């Protein structure tokens, strides 16, 4: 494939990123690997001793694992919705950031379901889920939706990478091993940049962009229905599906901003990831915070006003500062209002401030997932016969925290490895001239006349 001079120049900038493993990369990798190994030890202890080593009991059967599952599936929306919509609209400023968004989608979609497996006992019987699953169960709907989502996310990322894989395959100056060059050749599937191939590839990416958006919405809607279709206080709600979808886009946007800041700083990508990206994504975060805040207020207002006994008990725990009051204050107030204030005031809106409030929003949304699950399970509909504290109160153990940190470490480490395999900035996209819409072509013709 013929590589244009502009493409060669841009690839030359990213060659050290792909070719070299510097000392900082090795140190961070070592730390993350140690955390992942500790998580594997925790998993071994859980499989050996059973769930007794966790804080989960007969009443609180879910805990950190399900909160992590919902959280990771939520942040996958960064690529599925944001990159999909920006591609369909041909937004020019999407080009440098679209690969980071797609990486977030694929990695988090793989890690999220692993926490479901951690929450299950007897993994040796998991095949029964496929053989004897009941289609009436929302859990089976979730399995089908997430499986489809994983396949679609991988395919979307792969199609978007083919051009860059072909460039890496045909770059003789790139100092890489034979196996990696062979892998580029294999994955590029004979792409040579011809007009016919380029059109077919672009059409395929557009089709996948249109498909992945509704799939992403369906996945988190089905996930919300698992909660909403039960009669438990705090879960049985008709707005849970749109509430979960908005929360997912909110958290996904926050993680995307934090990831862009980290890569911009680590690889010195100020030329490609500019303040404009943080301003645009920050305004999106502000809008999502406002919508999410509205849903939160509406949900708790109706529960409080009806004063049903079951819901009132959950709300009492959420508003009581001796129980979950401080958590609720952070998740439902600070995590929503702070991004709106900082991003909404132009003088406060800098790259670092937008990133800081995005990070706070992401943590707040994880806490919110925890508050959706645990207080409700600690408030059963029937009186508890055995009122031992470990039966009615959930407290995560070191095993659960170790596996949670292991999931985060795996997320970061996977990001690092992928950015060493292909440039984090899509070379083929940023080297292309700006995409022109039909209206722009008409204006050019008028000027010519």
C-alpha positions as CSV (number, residue, x, y, z in Angstrom):
1,X,0.0,0.0,0.0
2,X,1.3,3.4,-0.9
3,X,1.8,5.6,2.2
4,X,1.4,9.3,1.8
5,X,4.2,11.6,3.1
6,X,1.9,13.2,5.7
7,X,1.0,9.8,7.0
8,X,4.7,8.9,7.2
9,X,5.4,12.0,9.2
10,X,2.6,11.4,11.7
11,X,3.6,7.7,12.0
12,X,7.2,8.8,12.7
13,X,5.9,10.8,15.7
14,X,4.3,7.6,17.1
15,X,7.0,5.2,16.3
16,X,8.8,5.5,19.7
17,X,5.4,4.8,21.4
18,X,5.1,1.5,19.5
19,X,8.8,0.4,19.4
20,X,10.1,1.2,22.9
21,X,9.2,0.1,26.4
22,X,10.7,2.8,28.6
23,X,11.5,2.6,32.3
24,X,8.3,4.3,33.3
25,X,6.2,1.9,31.3
26,X,8.0,-1.1,32.9
27,X,7.6,0.2,36.5
28,X,3.9,0.9,36.0
29,X,3.5,-2.5,34.4
30,X,5.2,-4.2,37.3
31,X,3.0,-2.5,39.8
32,X,-0.2,-3.4,37.9
33,X,1.0,-7.0,37.4
34,X,1.6,-7.4,41.2
35,X,-2.0,-6.1,41.9
36,X,-3.4,-8.5,39.3
37,X,-1.4,-11.4,40.9
38,X,-2.8,-10.5,44.3
39,X,-6.3,-10.5,42.8
40,X,-5.7,-14.0,41.4
41,X,-4.6,-15.1,44.9
42,X,-7.9,-13.7,46.3
43,X,-9.8,-15.5,43.6
44,X,-8.0,-18.7,44.5
45,X,-9.0,-18.2,48.2
46,X,-12.6,-17.6,47.2
47,X,-12.7,-20.8,45.1
48,X,-11.0,-22.8,47.8
49,X,-13.0,-21.6,50.8
50,X,-16.2,-20.5,49.1
51,X,-18.1,-17.2,49.4
52,X,-17.8,-17.3,53.2
53,X,-14.5,-15.3,52.6
54,X,-16.6,-12.5,51.1
55,X,-19.1,-10.2,52.8
56,X,-22.1,-11.7,50.9
57,X,-24.6,-13.7,52.9
58,X,-28.2,-15.0,52.6
59,X,-29.8,-11.5,52.6
60,X,-27.1,-9.4,50.9
61,X,-26.3,-11.8,48.1
62,X,-24.7,-9.0,45.9
63,X,-22.1,-6.5,46.8
64,X,-18.9,-5.0,45.3
65,X,-18.9,-7.5,42.4
66,X,-22.3,-6.5,41.0
67,X,-21.5,-2.8,41.6
68,X,-18.3,-3.3,39.6
69,X,-20.2,-5.2,36.9
70,X,-22.8,-2.4,36.4
71,X,-20.0,0.2,36.5
72,X,-17.7,-1.4,33.9
73,X,-20.6,-2.1,31.5
74,X,-21.6,1.6,32.0
75,X,-18.3,3.1,31.1
76,X,-18.2,1.0,27.9
77,X,-20.7,3.6,26.6
78,X,-17.8,5.9,25.9
79,X,-17.0,4.1,22.7
80,X,-20.3,2.6,21.8
81,X,-22.4,5.8,21.9
82,X,-19.9,8.7,21.7
83,X,-17.6,7.3,19.0
84,X,-20.6,5.8,17.1
85,X,-22.6,9.0,17.1
86,X,-19.6,11.2,16.2
87,X,-18.7,8.9,13.3
88,X,-22.3,9.0,11.9
89,X,-22.3,12.8,12.2
90,X,-18.8,13.1,10.6
91,X,-17.7,15.4,13.4
92,X,-14.1,16.4,12.5
93,X,-12.7,16.8,16.0
94,X,-13.6,13.2,16.8
95,X,-10.6,11.8,14.9
96,X,-7.8,12.1,17.6
97,X,-10.0,10.7,20.4
98,X,-12.1,8.0,18.7
99,X,-9.6,5.2,19.4
100,X,-9.4,5.9,23.1
101,X,-13.2,5.7,23.2
102,X,-13.2,2.4,21.4
103,X,-10.5,1.0,23.6
104,X,-12.6,1.9,26.7
105,X,-15.6,0.1,25.2
106,X,-13.9,-3.2,24.4
107,X,-11.8,-3.5,27.6
108,X,-14.6,-2.6,30.0
109,X,-17.1,-4.8,28.1
110,X,-14.7,-7.8,28.7
111,X,-13.9,-7.0,32.3
112,X,-17.4,-6.2,33.5
113,X,-19.0,-9.7,33.0
114,X,-16.0,-11.3,34.8
115,X,-17.4,-9.8,38.1
116,X,-20.7,-11.7,37.4
117,X,-18.7,-14.9,37.4
118,X,-17.0,-13.9,40.7
119,X,-20.4,-13.5,42.2
120,X,-21.5,-16.9,41.3
121,X,-20.8,-20.1,43.1
122,X,-20.0,-23.4,41.4
123,X,-18.5,-22.1,38.2
124,X,-18.1,-25.7,37.0
125,X,-21.8,-25.7,36.4
126,X,-21.9,-22.5,34.3
127,X,-22.7,-24.5,31.1
128,X,-26.2,-25.0,32.5
129,X,-26.8,-21.4,31.9
130,X,-26.6,-22.1,28.2
131,X,-28.3,-25.5,28.3
132,X,-31.2,-24.8,30.6
133,X,-31.5,-21.0,30.7
134,X,-35.1,-19.8,30.8
135,X,-36.0,-17.1,28.3
136,X,-38.5,-15.7,30.7
137,X,-35.7,-14.5,33.0
138,X,-34.2,-11.0,32.5
139,X,-30.9,-12.5,33.5
140,X,-30.9,-14.6,30.3
141,X,-31.8,-11.5,28.4
142,X,-28.8,-9.8,29.9
143,X,-26.5,-12.7,28.9
144,X,-27.7,-12.6,25.3
145,X,-27.5,-8.8,25.1
146,X,-24.0,-8.6,26.6
147,X,-22.7,-11.4,24.4
148,X,-24.0,-9.5,21.4
149,X,-22.5,-6.3,22.7
150,X,-19.0,-7.8,23.2
151,X,-19.0,-9.2,19.6
152,X,-20.2,-5.9,18.2
153,X,-17.7,-3.9,20.2
154,X,-14.8,-6.0,19.0
155,X,-16.0,-5.8,15.4
156,X,-16.4,-2.0,15.6
157,X,-12.9,-1.6,17.0
158,X,-11.4,-4.0,14.5
159,X,-12.9,-2.3,11.5
160,X,-11.8,1.1,12.7
161,X,-8.2,-0.2,13.1
162,X,-7.7,-1.9,9.7
163,X,-6.3,1.2,7.9
164,X,-3.7,1.7,10.6
165,X,-2.9,-2.0,10.7
166,X,-2.2,-1.8,6.9
167,X,0.0,1.3,7.4
168,X,2.0,-0.4,10.2
169,X,2.3,-3.5,7.9
170,X,3.8,-1.5,5.0
171,X,6.1,0.8,7.0
172,X,9.7,-0.5,6.5
173,X,11.2,2.0,8.9
174,X,9.2,0.6,11.9
175,X,11.5,-1.3,14.2
176,X,9.4,-4.2,15.3
177,X,9.7,-8.0,15.5
178,X,8.7,-10.4,12.8
179,X,5.8,-11.8,14.8
180,X,4.3,-8.4,15.3
181,X,4.7,-7.5,11.6
182,X,3.1,-10.8,10.7
183,X,0.2,-10.0,13.0
184,X,-0.3,-6.7,11.3
185,X,-0.3,-8.4,7.9
186,X,-2.8,-11.1,9.1
187,X,-5.2,-8.6,10.7
188,X,-5.1,-6.1,7.8
189,X,-6.7,-8.8,5.7
190,X,-5.2,-7.6,2.4
191,X,-6.3,-4.0,2.7
192,X,-4.3,-1.9,0.2
193,X,-6.2,1.4,0.3
194,X,-7.9,1.1,-3.1
195,X,-11.0,3.2,-3.7
196,X,-13.2,0.1,-3.7
197,X,-11.7,-1.3,-0.5
198,X,-11.9,2.1,1.2
199,X,-15.6,2.5,0.3
200,X,-16.5,-1.0,1.6
201,X,-14.6,-0.4,4.8
202,X,-16.1,3.0,5.4
203,X,-19.6,1.6,4.7
204,X,-18.9,-1.2,7.1
205,X,-17.8,1.2,9.9
206,X,-20.9,3.3,9.3
207,X,-23.2,0.3,9.5
208,X,-21.5,-0.9,12.7
209,X,-21.8,2.6,14.2
210,X,-25.5,2.5,13.5
211,X,-25.9,-1.0,15.0
212,X,-23.7,-0.5,18.1
213,X,-25.7,2.5,19.4
214,X,-29.1,0.7,19.9
215,X,-27.3,-2.5,21.1
216,X,-25.6,-0.4,23.8
217,X,-28.9,1.1,24.9
218,X,-30.5,-2.3,25.0
219,X,-27.7,-3.8,27.1
220,X,-28.0,-1.2,29.9
221,X,-31.8,-1.2,29.7
222,X,-31.9,-5.0,30.1
223,X,-29.4,-4.6,33.0
224,X,-31.8,-2.1,34.6
225,X,-34.8,-4.4,34.2
226,X,-33.0,-7.1,36.2
227,X,-33.4,-4.7,39.1
228,X,-36.7,-3.0,38.1
229,X,-38.7,-6.1,37.6
230,X,-38.3,-7.2,41.2
231,X,-40.5,-6.0,44.0
232,X,-37.6,-4.9,46.2
233,X,-37.7,-1.4,47.6
234,X,-35.6,1.1,45.7
235,X,-35.5,-1.2,42.6
236,X,-39.1,-1.5,41.4
237,X,-39.2,1.6,39.2
238,X,-40.4,2.3,35.7
239,X,-37.6,4.8,35.0
240,X,-34.7,2.5,35.9
241,X,-33.9,1.7,32.3
242,X,-33.4,5.4,31.1
243,X,-31.9,6.2,34.4
244,X,-29.2,3.5,33.9
245,X,-28.6,4.5,30.3
246,X,-28.0,8.2,31.3
247,X,-25.8,7.1,34.2
248,X,-23.8,4.9,31.8
249,X,-23.2,7.7,29.2
250,X,-22.3,10.1,32.1
251,X,-19.7,7.7,33.6
252,X,-18.4,6.7,30.1
253,X,-17.8,10.4,29.2
254,X,-16.0,11.0,32.5
255,X,-13.7,8.0,32.0
256,X,-13.0,9.2,28.4
257,X,-12.0,12.6,29.6
258,X,-9.7,11.2,32.3
259,X,-8.1,8.7,29.7
260,X,-7.5,11.5,27.2
261,X,-5.8,13.7,29.9
262,X,-3.6,10.7,30.9
263,X,-2.5,9.9,27.3
264,X,-2.1,13.6,26.5
265,X,0.3,14.0,29.4
266,X,2.1,10.7,29.1
267,X,2.7,10.8,25.3
268,X,2.8,14.6,24.9
269,X,-0.2,14.7,22.5
270,X,-1.0,18.4,23.0
271,X,-0.9,18.8,19.2
272,X,-3.7,16.3,18.7
273,X,-5.7,16.3,21.9
274,X,-6.4,20.0,22.5
275,X,-8.4,22.1,24.9
276,X,-11.2,22.0,22.4
277,X,-11.8,18.3,23.0
278,X,-12.0,18.9,26.8
279,X,-14.3,21.8,26.3
280,X,-16.7,19.9,24.0
281,X,-16.6,16.7,26.1
282,X,-16.9,18.8,29.3
283,X,-20.1,20.5,27.9
284,X,-21.4,17.0,27.1
285,X,-20.6,16.0,30.7
286,X,-22.5,19.1,32.0
287,X,-25.6,18.2,30.0
288,X,-25.5,14.6,31.1
289,X,-25.0,15.7,34.8
290,X,-28.1,17.9,34.5
291,X,-30.2,15.1,33.0
292,X,-28.9,12.5,35.5
293,X,-29.6,14.9,38.4
294,X,-33.2,15.3,37.1
295,X,-33.7,11.6,37.1
296,X,-32.1,11.2,40.5
297,X,-34.4,13.9,42.0
298,X,-37.5,12.5,40.3
299,X,-36.7,9.0,41.6
300,X,-36.2,9.9,45.2
301,X,-38.9,12.5,45.3
302,X,-41.6,10.0,44.3
303,X,-40.3,7.4,46.8
304,X,-40.2,10.0,49.6
305,X,-43.7,11.5,48.8
306,X,-45.5,8.2,48.7
307,X,-44.1,7.2,52.1
308,X,-44.5,3.5,51.5
309,X,-43.0,1.6,54.4
310,X,-40.5,-0.4,52.3
311,X,-39.2,2.5,50.4
312,X,-39.1,4.7,53.5
313,X,-36.8,2.3,55.2
314,X,-34.3,2.4,52.3
315,X,-34.5,6.2,52.1
316,X,-33.9,6.4,55.9
317,X,-30.6,4.5,55.4
318,X,-29.6,6.7,52.5
319,X,-30.3,10.0,54.3
320,X,-28.9,8.8,57.7
321,X,-25.3,10.1,58.1
322,X,-24.7,7.2,60.6
323,X,-25.3,4.7,57.7
324,X,-25.0,5.8,54.1
325,X,-25.7,9.5,54.3
326,X,-22.2,10.7,53.5
327,X,-22.0,8.2,50.6
328,X,-25.4,9.5,49.3
329,X,-24.3,13.2,49.7
330,X,-21.2,12.5,47.6
331,X,-22.9,10.4,44.9
332,X,-26.2,12.3,44.5
333,X,-25.1,15.9,45.2
334,X,-21.4,16.5,44.9
335,X,-20.9,14.2,42.0
336,X,-23.6,16.0,40.0
337,X,-23.4,19.6,41.1
338,X,-19.6,20.0,41.1
339,X,-19.1,19.1,37.4
340,X,-22.0,21.5,36.5
341,X,-20.5,24.4,38.4
342,X,-16.9,24.0,37.3
343,X,-17.7,23.3,33.6
344,X,-20.5,25.8,33.5
345,X,-18.3,28.7,34.6
346,X,-15.9,29.6,31.7
347,X,-13.2,31.0,34.1
348,X,-13.1,27.6,36.0
349,X,-13.1,25.5,32.8
350,X,-9.5,24.4,32.2
351,X,-8.2,21.1,31.0
352,X,-7.1,20.1,34.5
353,X,-10.3,21.2,36.2
354,X,-12.5,19.4,33.6
355,X,-10.5,16.3,34.2
356,X,-10.7,16.6,38.0
357,X,-14.5,17.0,38.1
358,X,-14.8,14.1,35.6
359,X,-12.8,11.9,37.9
360,X,-15.0,12.9,40.8
361,X,-18.1,12.2,38.8
362,X,-16.8,8.7,37.8
363,X,-16.1,7.8,41.5
364,X,-19.5,9.2,42.5
365,X,-21.2,7.1,39.9
366,X,-19.5,4.0,41.2
367,X,-20.7,4.9,44.7
368,X,-24.2,5.3,43.3
369,X,-24.1,1.8,41.9
370,X,-23.1,0.5,45.4
371,X,-25.9,2.5,47.0
372,X,-28.4,1.0,44.5
373,X,-27.5,-2.5,45.5
374,X,-26.5,-2.8,49.1
375,X,-29.0,-0.7,51.1
376,X,-31.9,-2.4,49.3
377,X,-30.6,-5.9,50.0
378,X,-30.1,-4.9,53.7
379,X,-33.8,-4.0,53.8
380,X,-35.7,-7.3,53.2
381,X,-39.5,-7.3,52.8
382,X,-39.9,-10.0,55.4
383,X,-38.6,-9.8,59.0
384,X,-35.2,-11.4,59.5
385,X,-35.3,-14.4,61.9
386,X,-31.6,-14.3,62.6
387,X,-30.5,-10.7,63.3
388,X,-26.8,-11.3,63.7
389,X,-24.9,-8.2,62.3
390,X,-23.1,-10.2,59.6
391,X,-26.4,-11.4,58.3
392,X,-28.2,-8.1,58.0
393,X,-25.2,-5.8,57.3
394,X,-22.9,-6.0,54.4
395,X,-19.2,-5.3,54.7
396,X,-16.8,-6.1,51.9
397,X,-13.8,-8.2,52.8
398,X,-10.2,-8.0,51.5
399,X,-11.0,-10.6,48.9
400,X,-13.6,-8.4,47.3
401,X,-11.5,-5.3,47.4
402,X,-8.5,-7.2,46.0
403,X,-10.5,-8.5,43.1
404,X,-12.0,-5.0,42.5
405,X,-8.5,-3.4,42.4
406,X,-7.5,-6.3,40.1
407,X,-10.3,-5.3,37.7
408,X,-9.1,-1.7,37.7
409,X,-5.5,-2.8,37.2
410,X,-6.5,-5.1,34.3
411,X,-8.3,-2.2,32.7
412,X,-5.3,0.1,32.9
413,X,-2.8,-2.6,31.8
414,X,-4.9,-3.6,28.8
415,X,-5.0,0.1,27.8
416,X,-1.2,0.2,28.0
417,X,-0.7,-2.9,26.0
418,X,-3.1,-1.9,23.2
419,X,-1.4,1.6,22.9
420,X,1.9,-0.3,22.4
421,X,0.4,-2.3,19.6
422,X,-1.3,0.5,17.6
423,X,-0.9,4.3,17.9
424,X,-3.4,5.7,20.4
425,X,-4.1,8.4,17.8
426,X,-5.6,7.0,14.5
427,X,-2.9,7.8,12.0
428,X,-5.1,7.1,9.0
429,X,-7.8,9.5,10.2
430,X,-5.7,12.5,11.4
431,X,-3.7,12.4,8.1
432,X,-6.8,12.6,6.0
433,X,-8.1,16.0,4.8
434,X,-11.2,17.3,6.6
435,X,-14.4,15.5,5.7
436,X,-16.7,17.7,3.7
437,X,-20.4,17.7,3.8
438,X,-22.6,18.3,0.8
439,X,-23.4,21.8,2.0
440,X,-19.8,22.7,2.1
441,X,-19.3,21.5,-1.5
442,X,-22.2,23.7,-2.6
443,X,-20.6,26.7,-1.0
444,X,-17.3,26.0,-2.7
445,X,-19.1,25.8,-6.1
446,X,-20.8,29.1,-5.5
447,X,-17.4,30.7,-4.6
448,X,-15.9,29.3,-7.7
449,X,-18.6,30.7,-9.9
